[in-house]
Amino acid sequence: MNWLKRKSKRSLGKVGLAFTEQGLALVWADEAADTQKLKHWEVLDGQPSQLADLLEDRVERLALEGVSTSVVLGDDHYDLQLVEAPNVPLAERNQAVRFLLKDKIQIPLDDLEIQIFEVPAEAYPRAMLYAVAVSRSRLIEIRDLVLGVGLDLKQINIRELVIKALAERLSSSEEGLAVLDVRDGQARLNLLRDDTLFLCRNLNTRIDQAAMAASDWAFSFERFIVELQRSLDFFENQMSQGQVMRLLLAPVPGVTNQLIEQLNLNLVATSQILDLNELWGTGSILTARDQHDVLFAAGSIIGEGD
């Protein structure tokens, strides 16, 4: 997305920032470096009021002033809605979508900023699009935070499009692809084909270590598979996009291997880990915990050019 986009001042690698439940994930990488392309990663753990000081400290310590930076909004920062494309001239579309969203979101119209990305025409019987609704004042706060510590803000993005960018980089297939990201027990499914996002939705079954260790997990997992398969069938049949033969699971500490194994026993699609270590040839430096924590920050700096 191109909210508050600014031109990069110099090329010293890239910084990715992503708001998380713990605070702010930070990744600094330089794909042009001969060695050690991944320079630094961590989660700045703190309350919102503390993040500016924590980030300023890291910028100073790591000499990141002026480095091109992409930011990913937290899950509670925006509202993603699938809506029917209004039958109006293109120049009037944003305003028409704003009107459509007024009763679906909590953001007042006078503070509402939207971005739109289209769904392929063949996906639904009627023309549809995804609209991202964000508070304009929230965007300004984020812009001021990033610029205030000396970083060069390039873009502000959303999690779903970062997942798409990661899938593009880590999967060369042009066929249907499913990506699962599980956070705080909630599984988010993204269905893609040929670098295009067709569908994203939450799955209802809770998935975490406690749930998978419970006596009723077999029943819960069966329900999860049914729900997941329905989405895959919808993609194949109603959207006419062919059978999904590959599923990527973003690492979930304490869950990943067992879930991959069970998915492979129950789905036609081959399931495997979405491994951030493949991005910069870092081997096994990033643990499952690291990858879970910095997934969006890492993905934000590989999807767009300078």
N, C-alpha and C positions, 0 to 999 in steps of 0.2 A: 504494500500500500504506500501511497506517496504523501501521507500527512506530514506537514511541516518539513518537507524535504529540503536539505541544504547541500550545496556542493562541497565535496571533501577538499580540505586545504592542502593535504600532503599525504603521501603514501608511506605509511609506517606499519603496514599490516592493518588489521581491522579489530574492533572491539564489538562484542555482542553483549547486550544486557537484556535480561528477561526478569520481569516481576514474578515472584513465586510466593507460595504460602509462607516460606521462611524469611523472605526478604528480597534480595536482588542477586540473581546469578550473573557472573561476569566471566567472559571468555575472551582472551586476546590471542589471535593467531595471525601468522604471516605466511600465506601460501607461496610467496615469492622467495622465501628464505631457502637456502641450500640444505640446512639441517634445522632441527627443532622448530618445525613450523608452528606447533602449538606452544605458545609462550607461557600462558598462565590461565588457570581456571579456579574458581572458588564461588561460594555463595556468601554474600555479605548478609549476615544474620542480624536483623535488627528491626525495630519499629520504623514506620514510614518517616517519622521525624528525625531518625538517626541516619537514614540512608545517605543524605547529602554529605555529611561529615565522613562517613565510612568510604563512600565513593571518591571523595576528594583526596582522602588519604591514599587510596590505591593508585589514583591517577598520578599523584606526586611521587610515590614510591617506585612505580613502574615506568615513570617518564612517558605517560600516555597523552600528554596534552596535545591537542590537534589531531589525534588519530580518528579516522572515520569510524563512526559508531552507529549501529542499528539497535533498536529497542523493540522488545516484544511485550505487548500488553499482558497483564495478568488476566486470569479467567474472569475475575470480577470487574474488570475495567471496561468490557465491551459486551454487546449483545449481537449475536449472529442470527439473522432471520432469513429463511427461504420464503420469498414472496413472488407473486405473479408479476411479471413485467408490465408496468402500466402502458396503455396504448396512447402514448403521447409523443410528441417530437423529442428527439434525443436531448436537446438543450433543456427540456423541461422535466426530464426523467428524475433527476435527483430530488427536485421539489415534490414531485408526485409520490416518490417512495417515502419521503419524510412524512407526508400526510398519511400514507398507508401504515406507517409504524407508530403513529402517535398513541394508539390505544394498546399497543403490544409491548411497549417498553416504559421504563420509569423515568427516562431522561426528559426534562422539559424541552419543548420544541425550540425555544430560544437559545438553548445550550446544546442542541443536537448537531453533531457532525456525522456525516455518513460517507462511506465508500462502498462502491458496488463492483462485484465481479460476476460475470454472466455464467450461467450453466449452459452447456451445449444444447442446441435446439432439439436434438433427438432424444434428450433425456426424459422429457415430460411431454404430455399431450399439448400443454400450453407453454408459452415462453415464460421461463422462470429466471430468477436471479437471486444471488445472495447479497444481502445488505448488512454492512457492519455499522452498528450504531455506537457512538462514543460520545461522552461528554466533552465539549470543546474546552471547558475549563480544566478537565483532567489532562487533556493533551498539552495544554499550555504549561501545567505544572511539571509534566514529564520533560517537555522541551527545556524549561528553565532549569530543571535539575541537571540535565546532561550538559547543557551549555555552561551552566554555572560552575561546573568543576573543570571546565577546559576541554572537554571532548567535542568533537565535531559531529553533530547529529546529521545522519544521512537519511534515516527513515524510521518510521514507527510501524510495526507490523502486528499481525495477529497469529495466534498459535496454529490455526488450521493451515495457513499459507506457508508457515515455516515447516510444518510437517510435510507439505507438498514439495517444498524445496529439498528437504532431506531425502525424500523418496526419489526425486529426480536424480540426485547425485549418487545415491547408493544402489539404485536399481536401473539397469540399462534397458529393461523390457518396456515395450510399448503396449503390452497387453494389460488387462485389468489387474490392479494391485490394491490390496487392503492393507491399511496401517492401523495398528491398535496402540493407543497410549493410555496407560492406566495410572491414575493419580488419586490418592486418598480413597482407593477402593472403587473409583468410578472409571469405567472403560469408555474411551472415546474412539469411535470408528470413523476412518476416512477412506473413501473409495475413489480411486484415481484411475485414469487411463490416458496414456499419451500426454503426460504432463498436465492433465486437466483434472480439477477437483469436481467430481460429480455429486458426491453425497457425503455429509458428515452428520453423525448423530451419536447420542449417548446410549449405551446399552445398560439395561437395568440391573443385571446381576452384580452383586458386590464381589470384588476380587481383591483380596489381600491375604497376608499370611494366616491371619486368624480364620478367615472364611475358608481357606483351602485346607486348614487343619481340622475343621469342624466335621462332626459325624455326618452331616447332611450335605457335604460338598459334592458328592456324586450327583445328587438331585439338583443342586444349584448349578453345577457345571452343565448338566444336560439341558437345563433351561437356557443357560447362556449360549450353548451351541445352537439351539433352536432359534434363538433371537438373532444370532450372528448369521446363520444360514439363510434366514429370511431376508436379511439385508443383501447378502450375496446373490440370492435368487432374484431379488428386485432389480439389482444392477444388471444381471444377465438377461432377464426376460422383459421386464417393463421398460428398462432403459436401453435394452438391445445392445449391450456393450460386451457380450461374451462372458465366458466363465472366468472367474477369478482363480488363477492358478498359483498365486503367491501372496503370502501374508507376512508383513514385517511387524514385529512386536518391539516397541521401545522398551529398553531394560527397566525392570521393576525389581528392586532389591528383595531377595528372598523368595521371589515368585517366578522369575523369568524361565528358568530351566524346566520346572515342573509344568508350567503353563504351555511352553513350546511343545513339550512331549505330548501333553494331552490334546493339544490342538492338532498335532500331526496324526494322532490316532483316530480323530473324529472328523477331519475335513479332507476333502479332495485337494484343496490348496496346500502347498508346502509352506510351513511356517518356519521362520527363522528370526534371529535377533537383528534389529536395526542397530548396527554397531558404529558408534561415533569414532572409534579408533581407526576406521577405514578412511575417514575424511582427510587426515593429515599424516597417515602412515605412522601413527603413534604406538602400534603394537598393542600391548595390553596395559597401557599407562592409565587409561580411564577405567575405573571400576564400574560395576553396575550402579552403585550409589552415585558416583560422579556423573555418569551419563544421565541418570534419571534427573539429577538436580540441575544440570546445565544444558539439557537437551535443546531447549528453545534458544538459549543464548548462543550455543554453537551453530544451530541451524540458521540463525538470522544473518550470519556473515558469509554464508556460502550460496545464498540464493540469488543475489543481485550483483551486478557488476558495479564498478566504480563510476 
